[in-house]
Protein backbone atom coordinates (compact mmCIF):
# COMPACT_ATOMS: atom_id res chain seq x y z
CA UNK A 1 0.00 0.00 0.00
CA UNK A 2 2.70 2.44 1.01
CA UNK A 3 4.76 1.84 -2.14
CA UNK A 4 1.81 2.29 -4.46
CA UNK A 5 -0.09 5.13 -2.81
CA UNK A 6 2.11 6.57 -0.06
CA UNK A 7 1.29 7.42 3.55
CA UNK A 8 -2.14 8.82 2.65
CA UNK A 9 -3.29 5.29 1.78
CA UNK A 10 -3.31 4.45 5.48
CA UNK A 11 -5.74 7.29 6.18
CA UNK A 12 -8.13 6.75 3.27
CA UNK A 13 -11.65 6.84 4.66
CA UNK A 14 -10.57 8.33 8.01
CA UNK A 15 -13.14 11.16 8.02
CA UNK A 16 -16.18 9.01 7.16
CA UNK A 17 -15.02 6.32 9.60
CA UNK A 18 -14.75 8.89 12.39
CA UNK A 19 -18.15 10.35 11.50
CA UNK A 20 -19.75 6.90 11.45
CA UNK A 21 -18.20 5.86 14.75
CA UNK A 22 -19.18 9.13 16.44
CA UNK A 23 -22.75 8.78 15.20
CA UNK A 24 -22.81 5.11 16.29
CA UNK A 25 -21.82 5.99 19.84
CA UNK A 26 -24.17 8.95 20.07
CA UNK A 27 -27.18 7.04 18.75
CA UNK A 28 -26.40 3.84 20.65
CA UNK A 29 -25.98 5.44 24.07
CA UNK A 30 -28.78 7.96 23.72
CA UNK A 31 -31.27 5.36 22.48
CA UNK A 32 -30.21 2.94 25.24
CA UNK A 33 -30.74 5.63 27.89
CA UNK A 34 -34.09 6.71 26.43
CA UNK A 35 -35.42 3.14 26.26
CA UNK A 36 -34.06 2.38 29.73
CA UNK A 37 -35.79 5.46 31.19
CA UNK A 38 -39.03 4.37 29.54
CA UNK A 39 -38.65 0.84 30.98
CA UNK A 40 -37.92 2.23 34.45
CA UNK A 41 -41.49 3.56 34.46
CA UNK A 42 -42.69 -0.04 34.68
CA UNK A 43 -40.45 -1.00 37.61
CA UNK A 44 -41.18 -0.38 41.28
CA UNK A 45 -39.24 2.50 42.86
CA UNK A 46 -35.81 1.34 43.98
CA UNK A 47 -36.03 -1.84 41.89
CA UNK A 48 -33.54 -2.43 39.08
CA UNK A 49 -34.15 -3.75 35.60
CA UNK A 50 -33.00 -7.36 35.25
CA UNK A 51 -30.22 -8.66 33.02
CA UNK A 52 -32.60 -10.10 30.42
CA UNK A 53 -34.45 -6.78 30.12
CA UNK A 54 -31.15 -4.91 29.93
CA UNK A 55 -30.02 -7.25 27.16
CA UNK A 56 -33.27 -6.57 25.28
CA UNK A 57 -32.96 -2.81 25.72
CA UNK A 58 -29.35 -2.96 24.51
CA UNK A 59 -30.49 -5.01 21.51
CA UNK A 60 -33.15 -2.42 20.66
CA UNK A 61 -30.50 0.30 20.92
CA UNK A 62 -28.43 -1.73 18.44
CA UNK A 63 -31.37 -1.95 16.05
CA UNK A 64 -31.95 1.81 16.19
CA UNK A 65 -28.22 2.42 15.70
CA UNK A 66 -28.09 0.32 12.53
CA UNK A 67 -30.93 2.06 10.76
CA UNK A 68 -29.90 5.54 11.92
CA UNK A 69 -26.25 5.20 10.89
CA UNK A 70 -26.24 2.74 7.98
CA UNK A 71 -25.91 5.51 5.34
CA UNK A 72 -22.73 6.69 7.05
CA UNK A 73 -21.45 3.11 7.07
CA UNK A 74 -22.10 2.70 3.35
CA UNK A 75 -20.31 5.99 2.57
CA UNK A 76 -17.41 4.99 4.84
CA UNK A 77 -17.04 1.66 3.06
CA UNK A 78 -17.12 3.29 -0.38
CA UNK A 79 -14.58 5.93 0.67
CA UNK A 80 -12.19 3.22 1.88
CA UNK A 81 -12.23 1.42 -1.46
CA UNK A 82 -9.21 1.50 -3.74
CA UNK A 83 -11.16 3.38 -6.43
CA UNK A 84 -12.57 6.03 -4.07
CA UNK A 85 -10.01 8.68 -4.96
CA UNK A 86 -10.93 8.52 -8.64
CA UNK A 87 -14.70 8.22 -8.07
CA UNK A 88 -15.42 10.76 -5.33
CA UNK A 89 -14.07 14.14 -4.25
CA UNK A 90 -15.26 13.74 -0.66
CA UNK A 91 -17.75 11.86 1.52
CA UNK A 92 -20.63 14.23 0.83
CA UNK A 93 -20.15 13.88 -2.93
CA UNK A 94 -20.01 10.10 -2.47
CA UNK A 95 -23.37 10.10 -0.65
CA UNK A 96 -24.95 12.31 -3.32
CA UNK A 97 -23.61 10.10 -6.12
CA UNK A 98 -24.98 6.96 -4.43
CA UNK A 99 -28.35 8.65 -3.96
CA UNK A 100 -28.56 9.89 -7.56
CA UNK A 101 -27.06 6.90 -9.39
CA UNK A 102 -28.19 3.95 -7.27
CA UNK A 103 -31.20 5.21 -5.32
CA UNK A 104 -31.79 6.13 -1.70
CA UNK A 105 -32.26 2.53 -0.52
CA UNK A 106 -28.66 1.74 -1.49
CA UNK A 107 -27.63 3.83 1.51
CA UNK A 108 -29.12 1.07 3.68
CA UNK A 109 -27.53 -1.85 1.81
CA UNK A 110 -25.77 -4.27 4.11
CA UNK A 111 -27.99 -3.39 7.06
CA UNK A 112 -29.14 -6.96 7.80
CA UNK A 113 -25.71 -8.49 8.57
CA UNK A 114 -24.79 -5.40 10.58
CA UNK A 115 -28.14 -5.63 12.35
CA UNK A 116 -27.42 -9.12 13.69
CA UNK A 117 -24.03 -8.03 14.98
CA UNK A 118 -25.18 -4.79 16.62
CA UNK A 119 -28.26 -6.30 18.27
CA UNK A 120 -26.10 -8.96 19.91
CA UNK A 121 -23.25 -6.60 20.79
CA UNK A 122 -25.71 -3.99 22.13
CA UNK A 123 -27.28 -6.56 24.41
CA UNK A 124 -23.94 -7.86 25.62
CA UNK A 125 -22.24 -4.47 26.04
CA UNK A 126 -25.06 -2.85 28.00
CA UNK A 127 -25.69 -5.91 30.16
CA UNK A 128 -22.00 -6.00 31.07
CA UNK A 129 -22.02 -2.23 31.62
CA UNK A 130 -24.91 -2.44 34.09
CA UNK A 131 -23.39 -5.46 35.85
CA UNK A 132 -20.06 -3.61 36.14
CA UNK A 133 -21.82 -0.62 37.71
CA UNK A 134 -23.57 -2.93 40.19
CA UNK A 135 -20.26 -4.57 41.09
CA UNK A 136 -18.55 -1.21 41.60
CA UNK A 137 -21.45 -0.05 43.78
CA UNK A 138 -20.97 -3.15 45.97
CA UNK A 139 -17.22 -2.56 46.17
CA UNK A 140 -17.56 1.16 46.95
CA UNK A 141 -21.13 1.83 48.19
CA UNK A 142 -20.30 5.40 49.28
CA UNK A 143 -18.84 6.19 45.85
CA UNK A 144 -15.70 7.59 47.42
CA UNK A 145 -13.22 5.92 45.06
CA UNK A 146 -15.13 4.77 42.02
C-alpha positions, 0 to 999 in steps of 0.5 A, a space after each residue: 500500500 505504502 509503495 503504491 499510494 504513499 502514507 495517505 493510503 493508510 488514512 483513506 476513509 478516516 473522516 467518514 469512519 470517524 463520523 460513522 463511529 461518532 454517530 454510532 456511539 451517540 445514537 447507541 448510548 442515547 437510544 439505550 438511555 431513552 429506552 431504559 428510562 421508559 422501561 424504568 417507568 414499569 419497575 417499582 421505585 428502587 427496583 432495578 431492571 434485570 439482566 434479560 431486560 437490559 439485554 433486550 434494551 441494549 439489543 433495541 439500541 443496536 437496532 436503532 443504531 443500525 438504521 440511523 447510521 447505515 448511510 454513514 457506514 455505506 459511505 465509509 465503506 465506499 470511501 475506503 475502497 481503492 477506487 474512491 479517490 478517482 470516483 469521489 471528491 469527498 464523503 458528501 459527494 459520495 453520498 450524493 452520487 450513491 443517492 442519484 445513481 443507485 437510489 436512496 435505498 442503497 444507503 441502507 444496503 448491508 444493514 441486515 448483517 450489521 443488524 445481527 451483529 449490533 443487536 447482539 453486541 448492544 445486548 452484551 455491552 449494555 448488560 456487562 455495563 450495568 453489571 459492572 456498575 452494580 459490582 462497583 457499587 458493591 465494592 464502593 457503596 459510598 462512591 468515594 473511590 469509584 
